[in-house]
Amino acid sequence: MRLLALLFVVTLSACSETVRLGEWMSAGPQRESQEALEPFMTIGDIEPDSPTDRMLKLRPIADHIAESMGWEPGRVQVRIARSVPEITAMMSDGLIDIYIDSIYPVLLVGLGSGSKVLLESPVDGSRSYNSVIIASIDGDVREVSDLVGKIVGLQEFYSTSGYLLPAAELIGEGYQLEYTAGRTAPASDRIGFFFSGDEENSLSMLQQGVIDAGAMSGLDWSRLPEEIRNEFIVIATTDSVPRKMLSVRKGFDAELIEPLSQALFNITDEQRSQMFADTGWSWAFVPLDEQSRSGIERTRRMISMTNEIIVQ
């Protein structure tokens, strides 16, 4: 059984219920009171826990697009999905036109809905990132080969840095991975993994000896205080991939591609600073180039590799 197919299908089966979120709904039709203002474009994102907060963070970029296009405020709307399968269905149904996220979920949504990557979105001036696999400096894991028969903590299935990159790195080195729900030991010739939820949990579990190694973004690793980094050793560093991408749904109006792109390219530093002041997020977009395209293809190969992980 393939982990990718299993989790994708199971999650999708739970996405039929709609959730009302302020002015819009996370799925399904708009509220009746909004029907008079038909959207010309809809931006979507994923946030299962605090969707209203995510909508507020996306509102400035939606308003910027509307203003740049010469449309009334509100003509570019925001919808929030609860999962990758749900946003895939919403893009397939035309409920979401634009999706901005890290490269792994963006490409997964493309596989399911036919959406296409249009632009790259650097984060804090950085276009790419990688992951590191770390182990406790006091443990018996000194290199990747020591993980055979042991457990590595990954973050969650749809995480680029917390799942895809470290899993693909281990598989690319010739190791078999086994999903060990409940943190049970894997087969003696495999590396076990389970999902810790986030980087902080992985670090805590490493400190407690619950897991033998953990994975995290190389950028986040570099930002940890030195006294914390000194508790661990890096046993593997992954390839780099683009950080964030903007995709548009299949069938998106071709005449809107150029004005949309220009609107996003032309965000000024002043506008970017105001967006950050209002929401804590700033936005930057650049055209796809050879670096982008090679990163996309590299990520697609990783997705194909990790689709073969064994689940028992």
Phi, psi and omega in degrees: 000140182263131182298317182302309182295319183299305183293323181296313183290317181298317180293320181299324182295341182263011190255014184284334183283135178266156181231128179279132182226095178059238185282332185241171175252152181288337177208161177084190186287163176287161175293152185302325183293345182258358187295335181291337180252081183293130180288141172270340184200147180227128175263137179238158176206176182242128175198098184285338189259320182225068185296325181296318178299319180294322178299318179295327179290329180273342184303317180298321181288326176295316180294324178297317179298314181300314180296318181294329180276353183078025181260162175294151173302138182096349178287339171254112186257171181235133173233141181244129175260164181264348185198168175299313177301323181292316180291332175297314179295321181292323176289323177298324182273359179080013179279340177228133181261324188232136178226126181240122181195181176294162195295324183297304178297326178299317180288325175298317178297323177297321178297325183272334187241346184085007177295155185237141176289131182249316185222162173256146182234096177300151179241122181054036178082358182255128181271337185223163175206168178224190178230160173236149171252125186239157177223161179293138180294340181263000183271186181259008176264113180247343179207170187300322182300336179288348181279348180299127184084001181241187188235134173248137178270118173257169189274291178201160194301325185264015180273129177292306185279334185264353177222297189301307185297310180293323179296315179295324178298314181293317178295319179297335177275002175097009181267147173267136178255147180226125178287122185244076177301133182085006176062030174285155183293141178280176172301153188295342181253013182233162171261122179275154174212154170215172186261120181277337180107317177195175184295321180299319178296319180298316179297316180298317180293325175296316180297328181273353181079016180288324177237165184262341178200163178216161181239145177203164176301138176298326178294316179293323176300316182293339182269352178294146174303146183303323182295331176281315178303328182292349177277351187228165172235147176272121180256348177201145175234129186274171168296160177265150175224162176302146185283309188216145182227153171249128178239157176238150184293159172298132181087005177301139185305115183298332181288345179268348185301309184293310179297324176298313181300314181296322178301321182281325176294330190266015173296124183277163177299323179295316178296319180298318179295321179293319177300318180294318179298324183281325191231346186084000177244141170237157187233140172215144181222142178225155178294156173293137176228191183298322177299317179298310186294321178293324177294322177297313180295322178297319179292322177298322177295322178296318178300317179297319179297314185283350177290353183257008182296138184276135175240130178249000000 
